Amino acid sequence: MDALSDVLKVANLTGGVFLHAEFFAPWCVAGRLSPEHCAPALGPASHLIIYHYVIEGSFRIRVEGEDGNELVVGAGEVVLLPRNDLHLIGSDLSVAPVVGSDIIHPPKDGGLFSIHHGGSGERTRMICGFLGCNSAKGNPVISTLPPLLKLNVEQGGAAEWIRSTFQYAAEEVSAGRVGSETVLAKLSELLFVEAVRRYAETLPDGQAGWFAGLREPFVARALALLHRDTTRRWTVDDLGREVGLSRSALADRFIRLIGVPPMHYVASWRMEVAAQKLRKTNASLAQIAETVGYDSEAAFSRAFKKAFGTAPATWRRSNS
């Protein structure tokens, strides 16, 4: 398994649909979704990724505190907020915003929540949804994505079937047909993966960060090895021999691109894997410790408590 697939798997993405919205210019809404709002659909999720898919019309969007980072999103496009930042969305962002939660209408007959808001101008229709995941801070994909990520699902290739399926599901929602929400929930997971893949493929040269590491052959090989075998007691010497670089050369490249030494990275990643196993399996602490490369349950427990602030058994009870 490649490193990107491994990270996305451990993130344990689960999708849900929030609402079907119709806006009429001029309009502006301030929004952020809390995990508590989505608990009925997702169960416990420590982090949310928000998306807005445009069926008709267009809107502007800006993350609060990100001056100059304003996007225009049109029909057939989806914008994702990987860190669920507070954001403004509207036909005109200079209009005094309303709070999103104040204009949401509850579902009727088992349908979606809905919004019907604005003036008498051009209409914009969209589907707003969310993805739950286990962690953002410790996940090297989610923590290093930009605050806004736009994907044009009209642009052929592998995205064509996503576009057509999303359009079909959106029309199903509008018609109030049973099962539409389930289709959209699963599709939202695929949309996020596609957006991340495109972001990685189009990253400019000279960038640093986890995605830049995937494009550097030696660092990418090192990441793949570390993710493929978390039980191995890695050293930088071993890793350097495997990828064909000296210890110092690999460490220099890894630190320059990823931001931390290889052994710091693998230690952090082991804790992410351990957290997933604590949440999703009934494996004993000793078994999990062995899976993530620790010689003893005690050593694993100390490392886990340092990373998460609580003992693994206590963390499991709160997060399973």
N, C-alpha and C positions, 0 to 999 in steps of 0.2 A: 504494500500500500504506500502511495506517495504521501509526503508530509502534509499537503493541503487536505487531502481526503481524510487523513488521520485526525487532524485538528477539527475538521467539521464534524466528524463522527463523534468525537469526545464532547463536542459542544452540545450534542443531543438536541438539535433543532426540532421544535414542534410548532406547527403553524395554527393560526386561528384567524377568523374574520371578525372585524370589529363593527363596521357599519357601511351602509350605502348612502352616499351624500350627493345632494344637488345644491349647487351654489349659483347665485345670480349676481353679476357685477352691479355695483361695487361691493366687495366683501373682503374681510380679513379675520382670521381665526388664530388664536394662540393655543398650542396644544402640546401635551406630553401625557403619556399613558403610564399608569402605575401597575406593577405586577398584581396588586390586589384586584384591580378591575378585570384582569384576564384569568384569574384563578379558576373560575368555573370551566373555562375551555382548556386551560393548559395544566392545571394542577400547580404545584409549587414551581416557580421559575425565578431564578435570582436576577435575571436580566431580560429586557425586552428589546427587540429590533422592530421598528415601525416601518410600514410601507404605505404608499399612496399610489394606486394605479388609476390612470385617467382613461375613462371610456369616451368622453366627449368634452371638447373645449380645452382649456389650459389654465394654469395657475403659476404664481411665483412662490418660491419658498426660500426662507433664510433661517439658519440656526442662530439663536440669540447669542451675541458675543462674537460672532464670526462676520465682522464687517467686510463687505465686498464679496462674500461667498454666497451670492444669490443666484438661484437657478430658475429657469423657465421650464416647466414640464407640460408637455402637450399630449394629445390623444395617442394612445398606443405606447406611452412611456410610463415607467414606474420609478419612483424615487424612494430610496431606503435611508433610514436614519439608524446606523448600526449601534449607536450609543443612546438612543432614545432621548436626545437632547430636546430641551424646550425650543420650539420653532414657531415661526410665523408662516402662514400659508394664506394666499389670497389672490384676488385679481389685482389689487393695489395694496402694497404693504405699508403705505403711508396712511391708510385708513385706520381709525382707532379699532384695535382688535377686540373681538369678543372671546370669552373663554370657551373652548370647545365643549366642555362638559355641560355648559349652560344651555346649549342649543340641540342636544341630542334627544331624540324621541325614542322611547322604548319600543321593542319589537311587538308586532301584532301577529297572532296566530303562528308563533314559532319562527318568525322571520328574523331579519337583521335589525339592529339598531339603525336609526336613520337621522339624517339632517336635511332640512329644507330651509335655506337661509340666504339672505342678501337683498339686493335691490330689484330693479326691473330690467337689467341689462343682459349680456351674454351668459348663457348657461354653461356650467361645468359639472359633469357627472364623474364620480370616482368611487372606487372601492378602497376603504382603509382597513388595513389588517396588521397583524403583528406576528412575530416569531418569538418563542421563548427559548432560552438556552441556559445552561448551567452556570456559566461564568463569563464575564466580559474582561475583567481586570487581568486574569491569568491566562486568557485565551490569546495566543499570538496572532490569530486572524482578526478577531473582532476588535481587540484593543488597538490595532494599528491601522484600521480602515479610516478613511476620512469621515467627517461628520455627516456629509451628504454623498450618496452614491446613486447616480442615475443610470438606468438601463433602458434602451430603446428596444422593445421587444418586437418592433416592426422590421428590424434589420435582419431578415433572412436567416439562413443557416440553421443551427441547432435551436435558435430561439423562435423559429417560425411556428413550430407546433405548440410552444408555450403561449405565444401570442394568440393563436386561434383558440386554444383551450381556455385561456383566460377570458377572451371575449365571449365565448360560449357560456362560461360559468357566470360572468357578469350579467348577461342577458337572462340567464336562469334566475338569478337573484331578483332582477327587476320584475320578472313574471311571478315570483313567489313560489317557485317549484321546490319540492322536497329534495334535499341532498345537495343543493347548490353550495351551502356553506362548507361542507366536507370537501368538495372538489376544490374550492378556493383555498382552503387551509393547506391541503397538500401541495397545491401549485405554488403557494407562497414560499414553501421550503425550497422548491426547485428554482424559483426566481432568485432567491438569495444566493444560492450556489452559482448560478449563471452570472449574476452581477459580480461576485467575488472573482470568478475565473476571468471575466473580461477586464476587471481592474488589474489583475496580476499580469495579463497579457499586454496591456497598454501602458504600463508604468514607464515613465521616461527614464532614459539612461542617467546614471549618476545619482540616483536616489539611494537612500539608506532605509533600513527597516526589514521586517521579516519577509515581505514580498520581494524586495530586492535580493534577498538571500536566495530565494528560489530560482533566480535568474543567473546567479553566479555558479558555474558548474561545480566547483569544489565545495562551496558552502551548501549548495543544494544536495549534493551527495552526502555530506555530513548530516544534514537534517534528516534525510531519508533513513540513514542508518540509525540515528538516535531514536527516531519514531518507530522504526521497524522492530527494534529489540530493546525494550525498556528494562529487561531483566539483566542484561549484560553489565558488568562492572566496568564501565567505560573509563578510559583515561585519554587525555589529549594525544599522547603518543600513539595509542591504539587507533584512535580516530584518524590521525594524520596518515598512518601507514595504510589504512583502508582506502582513503581518498587520494593518496599519492602526493601528499605535501609534508613538509617538515612540521614538527610540532609548533614552532614559532610562526611559520607562515600561515598555517591554518588558524591559529589563535588570533593573529592580526586581522585576517579577512573576516573571521566570524564576529569579532568585536566591532569592527568597522561597519558591518552591515546589520547585524542582529542587535548589537548594542550591549551584549554581555558575553563573557567567556563561554565556551562550549559546555563546561561542566556546570556552570550556573544555569544555563538553559535547560540541560537535561534534568537537573534537580527540580526545577520549577515544573517542567512538563510531567515528571513522575507524579507530582502532587495533583496535577489536573487529572491524570489517569486514575490515580487512587481515589479521588473524589467521585469520579464517575462510577467506579466499582463499588464504593460504599453506598452510593445512592441507588444503583441499579441491580446489584447482586446480593446474595446472602453469603458471599465468601467471608471466611474468618479474617481477622486482622493479620494473622500470621500468613495466610495465603495471599492476601493483597500485598503485604510487605515483600514477599518473595517475587510477586509479579512485577513490581516496580523497582526491583533491584536492591532491596535492603536485606542485610544478613540476619536481622532480628526484628521481632515485633516492637521491641522497646526503641530501637533506633528509628524505625519508621514512625512510631507515635511521636517521638520528639520532633522529627522533621515536619510532620503534618501539623502539629500544634504551633510550630513556629510560622508555618505558611498561612494557616487558617485561623489561628488564635484560639483554638479549642481542640481537645483530644478527639481522635477519629471516632471513637465509639459515641461520644456525645454529639458530634457533628452528624453522624449517621442517623441518630434518633430524630434530629431536627430537620433533616433534609431528605429522608427516604420517601 
